Amino acid sequence: MGFILIYTTHASQEEAQRISNVLLEKKQVACANIFPIQSAYWWHGAMEGGGEWVALLKTIPENWESVKGEIAQLHPYEVPCIIKIEVEANTEYEAWIRASVR
């Protein structure tokens, strides 16, 4: 069966939670894990870095385009990170994800 993880970064825990909540309320995702990270990256020709928050969202492949579009619309970053990762898990967990989304 399989499902997808959508990895996205945010400037704050509140922002990650806000966007995750919208997706959860619309039943576009079944679950959101939010955790702090340290990032290092190039931005406008200079090396930058600092703390960010990751939201790891679990949903079905059929929801990829709508979730990606919703994140892009809600996200304040000029260029948000929205990464799709195809995964597999135990049958019961995959069934729960499928049953939890539209």
Number of C-alpha atoms within 10 A of each C-alpha: 12 17 20 23 22 20 17 20 24 23 16 14 16 12 17 23 18 14 18 22 15 15 21 17 11 13 16 23 27 20 20 22 13 19 13 15 12 10 12 10 10 9 9 6 7 8 9 11 12 10 12 16 21 22 24 20 22 24 25 22 16 12 16 18 9 12 19 16 12 15 18 16 11 13 20 12 11 7 8 15 16 15 14 16 11 11 12 12 11 9 10 9 13 20 14 11 19 19 12 16 19 14
